[in-house]
Amino acid sequence: MDIFANRLRERAHQLGISNSEAARRAGLEERRYGHYIAGRREPDLATFKKIAKVLSTTPNWLLDAGEPMGGDKEKAALFERLRNAAATMTKEELALCVIQAETAAAKR
């Protein structure tokens, strides 16, 4: 579960929150969450889904599962960063981002 542990730390960093804050948001004791970020334990399915939700990401991303974007890992990583950022935006910010993306795509 090294990937899972690394992704937990990475996502908290992307959100600008501490691991203890991530634990609090997920309704978990800091010590329990610490086992997950250290790779010593794995959460049950319900806890895993709750963690993904409070970190505004997908279970697949937390596990580095699947090969989105036709196997282009660099493009998939960029897409996931965009998706994670979008999850924290307001509807207005997201609408503006979509317009910018559509404009960039139309220039190709």
C-alpha positions, 0 to 999 in steps of 0.5 A, a space after each residue: 500500500 505504499 502507493 496509497 500512503 504516498 497518495 494520501 500525503 500528496 493529496 493533503 499537500 495539494 489541498 494545503 492541509 495537514 494529515 491531521 486535518 485530513 484525518 479530522 475531516 474524515 472523522 478518524 483519529 489522527 493515530 489511525 490515519 497515521 497508520 494509513 499514511 505510514 503504510 502500516 495499515 489499510 482502511 476498510 472499504 467504507 473508510 476508504 471511500 470516506 477518505 477519498 470523498 473528503 480529499 475530493 479525489 477518487 478511490 482509483 487515484 488513491 490506488 493509482 488504478 487503471 490506465 486513463 488517457 490511453 496509457 499516457 501516464 503524464 497526461 493522466 497525471 495532469 488530468 487528475 491534477 485538473 480534476 482534483 483542482 476542479 473539485 475544490 472550485 465554485 461553480 463559477 470558477 469551474 465554468 470559467 475553467 471549462 471555457 478556458 479549456 474549450 478555448 485551448 482545445 479549439 485552437 488545436 
